[in-house]
């Protein structure tokens, strides 16, 4: 029987498809092809519902195009939440559809809280929710991103639910934005940076949840835009899978991300959002109506570039 451990499932999918690429599903409504928007906004009086239907159709097109060439997708919840309950419906339907197509789903929610609130978040996205005495699956993502500023109290519920249900957790360690240095690069008295201290916590938080592949279900978010720190953190976190944002539109390259991988070319999944889902915009070959084909081509090119760099 195949392992249900998240790290094992992810590593298997990466090897099976020869691709460490994660497609970020960050649907900016004005960039969704006009034909899709026209169809839904002309037939629906509720603009939020029309937005949600446009996003769902767009996402399904992307998912259909990349399902056999990438292991995972990562919907960023802000792009859905801004449209209220209809947007959240689009988020949920996106996760359900991606899973039906055999993709692992990473809910980019960056939650951070304590006690019963953290437990509620963890159950909503990774576990089961008590609905009038009956346990029900809610969002059912395969993994989530979380903010660790509140310490172990805010992390433990996610690790607990993840371990119980074969799900994963990616902890923000060194993020891809330029201003991450304002806090994450601060030096302590012993000259360790905050991100290095956080890495040591992540290592300890995941130490008891190692899969057959040698990796923990507790991973780390480390940006492609900081390749030197990426290499250092790989040494500090030998058993953590890295979720690497910042590739493509934010400036990260295949050479930049190679430090995220171990000596066997494993241990990381690299995310690209705009560079894949809106690839047609910078293409001489594909037009707007070919957005899904353009996304597939971009995902394949990205995988090839990373494999070559490794």
C-alpha positions as CSV (number, residue, x, y, z in Angstrom):
1,X,0.0,0.0,0.0
2,X,1.4,3.4,-0.9
3,X,2.4,5.7,1.9
4,X,-0.2,8.3,2.9
5,X,2.5,10.6,4.3
6,X,2.4,14.0,2.6
7,X,6.1,14.2,1.9
8,X,6.1,10.8,0.4
9,X,3.1,11.6,-1.8
10,X,4.7,14.8,-3.0
11,X,8.1,13.3,-3.6
12,X,6.5,10.4,-5.5
13,X,4.5,12.8,-7.7
14,X,7.6,14.9,-8.4
15,X,9.6,11.8,-9.5
16,X,6.7,10.4,-11.5
17,X,6.3,13.6,-13.5
18,X,10.0,14.5,-13.6
19,X,8.9,18.0,-12.5
20,X,9.3,20.0,-9.2
21,X,7.0,22.7,-10.5
22,X,4.0,24.0,-8.5
23,X,1.5,26.1,-10.5
24,X,0.2,29.0,-8.4
25,X,-3.5,29.6,-9.1
26,X,-3.7,33.3,-8.4
27,X,-6.5,34.4,-10.8
28,X,-6.5,38.2,-11.3
29,X,-9.9,38.8,-12.8
30,X,-8.9,41.5,-15.3
31,X,-6.3,39.1,-16.8
32,X,-8.8,36.2,-17.3
33,X,-9.5,35.9,-21.0
34,X,-12.2,38.3,-22.1
35,X,-14.3,35.5,-23.7
36,X,-14.6,33.8,-20.3
37,X,-15.6,37.0,-18.5
38,X,-18.1,38.0,-21.1
39,X,-19.8,34.7,-21.0
40,X,-20.4,34.8,-17.2
41,X,-20.9,38.5,-16.7
42,X,-23.5,38.7,-19.5
43,X,-25.5,35.8,-18.1
44,X,-25.3,36.6,-14.3
45,X,-26.7,39.6,-12.5
46,X,-24.6,39.0,-9.4
47,X,-21.1,40.3,-10.2
48,X,-19.5,38.3,-7.4
49,X,-21.0,35.1,-8.7
50,X,-20.0,36.0,-12.3
51,X,-16.4,36.6,-11.0
52,X,-16.4,33.2,-9.2
53,X,-17.7,31.4,-12.3
54,X,-15.0,33.1,-14.5
55,X,-12.3,32.1,-12.0
56,X,-13.6,28.5,-11.9
57,X,-13.6,28.1,-15.6
58,X,-10.2,29.7,-16.0
59,X,-8.7,27.5,-13.2
60,X,-10.2,24.4,-14.7
61,X,-8.6,25.2,-18.0
62,X,-5.2,25.6,-16.4
63,X,-5.6,22.4,-14.3
64,X,-6.7,20.4,-17.3
65,X,-3.6,21.6,-19.2
66,X,-1.0,21.0,-16.6
67,X,-2.4,18.0,-14.6
68,X,-0.1,15.4,-16.3
69,X,3.1,17.5,-16.2
70,X,3.2,19.0,-12.7
71,X,2.7,17.5,-9.3
72,X,0.9,20.3,-7.5
73,X,-1.1,23.5,-7.6
74,X,-1.2,26.3,-5.1
75,X,-4.3,28.6,-5.0
76,X,-3.6,31.8,-3.0
77,X,-6.7,32.5,-0.9
78,X,-6.6,36.3,-1.2
79,X,-7.5,36.1,-4.9
80,X,-10.7,34.3,-4.0
81,X,-11.6,35.8,-0.6
82,X,-11.9,39.2,-2.1
83,X,-15.1,38.1,-3.8
84,X,-16.8,37.1,-0.6
85,X,-18.6,33.8,-0.2
86,X,-18.7,33.3,-4.0
87,X,-15.0,33.6,-4.1
88,X,-14.6,31.1,-1.4
89,X,-16.8,28.7,-3.4
90,X,-14.4,29.2,-6.3
91,X,-11.5,28.4,-4.0
92,X,-13.2,25.2,-2.7
93,X,-14.2,24.1,-6.2
94,X,-10.7,24.7,-7.5
95,X,-9.2,22.4,-4.8
96,X,-11.8,19.7,-5.4
97,X,-11.3,19.8,-9.2
98,X,-7.5,19.7,-8.9
99,X,-7.6,16.7,-6.6
100,X,-10.0,14.9,-9.0
101,X,-7.3,15.4,-11.7
102,X,-4.7,13.8,-9.5
103,X,-2.9,17.0,-8.4
104,X,-1.7,17.7,-4.9
105,X,-3.1,21.0,-3.5
106,X,-1.4,23.5,-1.4
107,X,-3.8,26.1,0.2
108,X,-1.7,29.2,0.4
109,X,-3.5,30.7,3.5
110,X,-0.6,31.9,5.7
111,X,-2.7,31.4,8.8
112,X,-1.2,32.2,12.2
113,X,-3.2,32.0,15.5
114,X,-3.3,30.1,18.7
115,X,-5.6,27.8,20.7
116,X,-9.1,27.0,19.5
117,X,-8.7,29.4,16.6
118,X,-5.6,27.7,15.2
119,X,-7.4,24.3,15.7
120,X,-10.4,25.6,13.7
121,X,-8.2,26.7,10.8
122,X,-6.3,23.4,10.9
123,X,-9.5,21.4,10.9
124,X,-11.0,23.5,8.1
125,X,-8.1,23.0,5.7
126,X,-6.5,19.8,6.7
127,X,-8.8,17.7,8.9
128,X,-12.5,17.3,9.6
129,X,-15.0,19.7,11.2
130,X,-17.7,18.8,13.7
131,X,-21.0,19.6,12.1
132,X,-23.8,18.9,14.6
133,X,-22.0,15.9,16.0
134,X,-20.9,14.5,12.6
135,X,-17.3,14.8,11.4
136,X,-17.2,16.4,7.9
137,X,-14.3,17.2,5.5
138,X,-14.4,20.9,4.6
139,X,-11.7,22.4,2.3
140,X,-9.6,19.2,2.2
141,X,-6.3,20.7,0.9
142,X,-3.2,18.5,0.9
143,X,-1.1,21.1,2.6
144,X,-1.2,24.7,3.9
145,X,1.1,27.6,4.4
146,X,1.3,29.0,7.9
147,X,2.9,32.0,9.7
148,X,4.9,30.9,12.8
149,X,5.2,34.2,14.6
150,X,3.0,33.0,17.5
151,X,5.2,30.0,18.2
152,X,4.5,26.4,18.8
153,X,0.9,27.2,20.0
154,X,0.1,28.3,16.5
155,X,1.8,25.5,14.7
156,X,0.9,22.4,16.7
157,X,-2.8,22.2,15.6
158,X,-1.7,22.1,12.0
159,X,1.0,19.5,12.6
160,X,-1.5,17.4,14.6
161,X,-4.2,17.5,11.9
162,X,-1.6,17.0,9.1
163,X,-0.1,14.0,10.7
164,X,-3.4,12.4,11.3
165,X,-4.8,12.9,7.8
166,X,-1.6,12.6,5.7
167,X,-1.4,16.3,5.0
168,X,1.5,18.8,5.0
169,X,2.4,22.2,6.5
170,X,4.8,24.7,5.0
171,X,6.1,27.2,7.6
172,X,7.2,30.7,6.5
173,X,10.9,30.9,7.1
174,X,12.5,33.2,4.5
175,X,9.9,34.8,2.2
176,X,10.6,36.0,-1.3
177,X,9.6,39.7,-0.8
178,X,12.4,42.3,-0.6
179,X,11.2,43.7,2.8
180,X,11.4,40.3,4.4
181,X,14.9,41.4,5.4
182,X,13.4,44.0,7.8
183,X,12.6,41.3,10.3
184,X,13.8,37.9,9.0
185,X,17.4,39.0,8.5
186,X,17.8,40.7,11.9
187,X,20.8,39.3,13.9
188,X,20.6,38.1,17.4
189,X,23.4,38.4,19.9
190,X,24.9,35.1,18.8
191,X,24.9,36.5,15.2
192,X,22.2,34.1,14.0
193,X,19.5,35.6,11.8
194,X,15.9,35.3,12.7
195,X,15.3,33.1,9.7
196,X,18.0,30.7,10.9
197,X,16.4,30.5,14.3
198,X,13.0,29.9,12.7
199,X,14.6,27.1,10.6
200,X,15.8,25.4,13.7
201,X,12.3,25.5,15.1
202,X,10.9,24.0,11.9
203,X,13.4,21.3,12.1
204,X,12.3,20.4,15.6
205,X,8.6,20.7,14.8
206,X,8.9,18.2,12.1
207,X,11.4,15.8,13.7
208,X,8.7,13.2,14.7
209,X,6.8,13.3,11.4
210,X,9.4,11.9,8.9
211,X,8.1,9.8,6.0
212,X,9.7,6.8,4.1
213,X,11.3,9.3,1.7
214,X,13.3,10.8,4.6
215,X,11.4,14.1,4.5
216,X,9.0,15.6,7.1
217,X,5.4,16.6,6.6
218,X,6.5,20.0,8.1
219,X,8.2,21.9,5.3
220,X,9.5,25.5,4.9
221,X,8.7,28.4,2.6
222,X,12.0,29.8,1.3
223,X,12.1,32.3,-1.5
224,X,13.9,31.9,-4.8
225,X,14.9,35.5,-4.6
226,X,17.5,34.8,-1.9
227,X,19.7,32.0,-3.3
228,X,22.5,32.3,-0.8
229,X,20.1,31.9,2.1
230,X,18.4,29.1,0.3
231,X,21.6,27.1,0.3
232,X,22.3,27.8,3.9
233,X,18.8,26.8,4.9
234,X,19.1,23.5,3.0
235,X,21.9,22.7,5.3
236,X,19.9,23.6,8.4
237,X,16.8,21.8,7.2
238,X,17.9,18.5,5.7
239,X,14.5,16.8,6.2
240,X,12.2,19.6,5.3
241,X,10.6,20.0,1.9
242,X,11.0,23.5,0.6
243,X,8.2,25.4,-1.0
244,X,10.0,27.9,-3.1
245,X,8.1,31.0,-4.3
246,X,9.5,33.9,-6.3
247,X,10.4,32.1,-9.5
248,X,9.8,33.9,-12.8
249,X,7.8,37.2,-12.3
250,X,9.6,38.0,-9.0
251,X,13.0,37.4,-10.5
252,X,14.0,33.9,-9.4
253,X,15.7,31.7,-11.9
254,X,16.5,28.0,-12.2
255,X,20.1,28.7,-11.1
256,X,18.7,30.5,-8.0
257,X,16.6,27.6,-6.9
258,X,19.0,24.8,-7.3
259,X,20.3,25.3,-3.7
260,X,16.8,24.2,-2.4
261,X,17.4,20.6,-3.6
262,X,19.3,17.8,-2.0
263,X,22.1,15.9,-3.8
264,X,19.5,13.6,-5.4
265,X,17.6,16.5,-6.9
266,X,14.8,16.1,-4.4
267,X,13.4,18.1,-1.4
268,X,11.8,21.1,-3.1
269,X,8.8,22.2,-5.0
270,X,9.2,25.5,-6.9
271,X,6.1,27.7,-7.4
272,X,5.4,30.0,-10.4
273,X,2.1,31.8,-10.6
274,X,1.9,34.7,-13.1
275,X,4.7,33.2,-15.3
276,X,2.6,30.1,-16.0
277,X,-1.1,31.0,-15.8
278,X,-0.7,34.2,-17.8
279,X,2.1,32.9,-20.0
280,X,0.3,33.8,-23.2
281,X,0.7,37.5,-22.4
282,X,4.5,37.3,-23.2
283,X,4.2,34.8,-26.0
284,X,4.6,35.2,-29.7
285,X,3.1,31.8,-30.3
286,X,0.0,31.7,-28.1
287,X,-3.0,34.0,-28.0
288,X,-5.5,34.7,-25.2
289,X,-7.7,31.9,-26.3
290,X,-4.7,29.6,-26.0
291,X,-4.1,30.5,-22.4
292,X,-4.2,26.9,-21.2
293,X,-1.8,25.6,-23.8
294,X,0.5,28.5,-23.0
295,X,0.4,27.6,-19.3
296,X,1.3,24.0,-20.1
297,X,4.2,25.0,-22.3
298,X,5.5,27.4,-19.6
299,X,5.3,24.7,-16.9
300,X,7.2,22.2,-19.1
301,X,9.9,24.8,-19.9
302,X,10.3,25.7,-16.2
303,X,10.6,22.0,-15.2
304,X,13.2,21.5,-18.0
305,X,15.2,24.6,-16.9
306,X,15.3,23.4,-13.2
307,X,16.3,19.9,-14.1
308,X,19.1,21.2,-16.3
309,X,20.3,23.5,-13.5
310,X,20.4,20.5,-11.1
